Amino acid sequence: MLRSLVFVVLLAAPVVAAQRPAPLPAAPFVTPLSLDEMRDQQAVVETPFGAIVIDLLPEQAPNHVGHFIKTAREGGYDGTTFHRVVFQGIIQGGDPLSKDPAAADRYGTGGLNLIAAEPNAERHTRGAVSAVLIPNRPDSAGTQFFICIVDQPSLDGQFTVFGRVVEGLLAAQRISEVAADARGAPEERVAITRVTIRPRPAPEPDPFSTETVAELAAYRAVLETSLGSITVALTPAQAPEHVRNFLRLASLGVYDGMSWHRVVPGFVVQTGHLPTRRAPLEEAQQRHVRTLTAEFNDQIHDAGTLSMARLADPDSATTSFFIVTARSEALDGQYTIFGRVVEGMEVVRAIEQAPLDGEAPVDRIELRRVRIQR
């Protein structure tokens, strides 16, 4: 889980006394690219930890984006490194000097003094990509950039945000967690293999967003648990959006590696709670976790009913669901039923009979996978 700390960091390496920073050029870089040429472009930053995809923001910082595109197309980032990290705070890279392993003592001093500041309203929130500066020199940006792993509000208005990570933020987070010395220099090289510029792909429809109710009804879900499998049929005629949501999350692997975290004998067994997941969600999974509008219906909460858990707000359901183990009239019309167990009720009973510490099983009962079949 990410720390909720704000990291205030010196983003450009201090310049040693024997070395003066290069002066600004007579004319700071002005991109020859038009906004139309830069609009809807992405940068794909390939690393050993996975690709980091950045939406570029030319309307907010045209010269920063233009210079980044120019550098990437010329191969200027290929073979550089993320030369500074703050644990779950920021990662910093793009220094052309970092191509040379023998120049490690000068990493952070290269590629600067090229671009004038472009103040904008973009915030240094998680995933923001911003330009590195020499301290107290707002017009000293260049090839170096940093990525915020957590919100950094103290940096707003001081550095130029010119992009946002849309995929691969977990890869960036993992880079921030590599072993580093007291200055934040990684103990092993974290190379940027390649940076390519591409048009932003057209959005694809959400999984299970276009099927008819009849098509949705043809699907079943197999809940593979550490105690056996449970097969559920779905009821989209009564709760179509809950069924779409469940199928979508299952197909994306959101439920894989969770646990049955709540058991109340004679009432319910419950799973789908995100904090019980063994690994954090990837961005593609996170994008599809959303709150649902209640779809209360005339189905009843009887043994084997599949229903959606929620908070006090009727429209607060997200991922957690439960299976009823006995008739529970008090739940009728208050929780959205979207399916029923058709095979494996004996597994539900085994979960219900597990030793408990309060409502939590003493031993973890795994929801290994939810498999969709027709």
C-alpha positions, 0 to 999 in steps of 0.5 A, a space after each residue: 500500500 502506498 504511503 500517504 506522505 508528501 516527499 519534498 525532494 531536490 530534483 536536480 543534482 546539486 552542481 559541484 563547486 568546480 563545475 558551473 551549470 551551462 548558461 541558458 541558450 540565447 534563445 530557449 528552445 521553441 518547438 517547431 511542432 504545431 499543437 495539432 502535430 503534438 496533440 493526442 500523442 503518447 510516449 512509451 518508456 520501456 524499462 526492465 520493470 515494464 513499459 510506462 505510457 505517458 499521455 503528453 500535454 502540449 496544450 499545457 506545455 508545448 515547448 516541453 512536449 515538443 522538446 521531449 518528442 524531439 529528444 525521443 525521436 532522436 534516440 536521446 533517451 535510449 540507454 539513459 537511466 532513472 538515476 534518482 529515486 525516492 521510495 514510493 515518492 518520485 523517480 527521475 531520469 532523462 539525463 544524457 550523461 547517464 548513458 555513460 556508467 563511468 559518469 555516475 558522479 555527474 548524473 543529474 547535471 546533464 541535459 538542463 538549461 534548454 527550456 523556459 518555464 511554462 507555468 500551468 494549472 496541472 497538479 503534481 498528482 500521482 502519475 504526473 510527469 514534470 520537468 527537472 530544474 536546477 534549484 532556484 532557476 525556473 527556466 533551466 528545464 531540459 531533457 530530465 524529467 520526474 514521475 510522481 508516484 504519490 501526490 506531491 502538492 508542494 511541487 505545484 507551481 514550481 515545476 512544469 507538468 507536461 505529461 501524465 502516466 496512463 499505463 505502467 504506474 506500478 512499473 514506475 512505483 517498483 523502480 522507486 522501490 529499488 535499493 538506493 544509496 543515501 542520495 537516492 542513486 539506485 545501486 544498480 542501473 535502471 535503464 530506459 531501454 527506449 522511448 517511442 512516440 505514438 498516437 494515442 490509441 482509440 479507446 476500446 469499449 469496456 469488456 461486457 459493455 455491448 452484450 445483450 441481456 440474453 447474451 449476458 445470461 449465457 455466461 457462468 462464473 466458476 469461483 475457484 477457491 482453496 476449498 473447491 469450486 463454486 459455479 454461479 449463474 447470473 441474472 442480468 434481466 434483474 441486474 444488468 449493470 451488476 452482471 456486466 461489472 462482475 463479468 468485467 472484473 472477473 475477466 480482468 483478473 481483479 478477483 484473483 488472489 483475494 480471500 473470503 474475508 467475512 463468514 457469518 454462519 447461518 447468514 453469509 460468506 463474503 469475498 471480493 474485498 480489495 485489501 485482501 488481494 495478494 498483489 496490487 491491481 494493475 492500471 488496466 484493472 484499477 480503471 474498471 473499479 467503480 461504484 455501482 448504482 443499486 439495482 434492487 429487484 424482486 429476487 429473494 435472499 435465499 441460500 445460494 443467492 449471489 448479492 453485492 455488498 455495499 456501504 450505507 449508501 445504496 449506490 456504494 457497491 464496487 467489488 465485494 460480494 457475498 453468498 447467502 447461506 440461509 433465508 435472509 428476508 432483511 436483505 431483500 430490496 436492500 442489496 442487489 442480487 445478481 446471481 445464484 449458486 448452481 454447483 458447489 454449494 457444499 464448498 460454500 458450506 465448507 467456507 461457512 464451517 471454517 474456524 473463525 476469529 470473530 467473522 474472519 476465518 482463522 486460516 486464509 480461504 483463498 479465492 484463487 480465480 474467477 473463471 468465466 465460461 459459456 
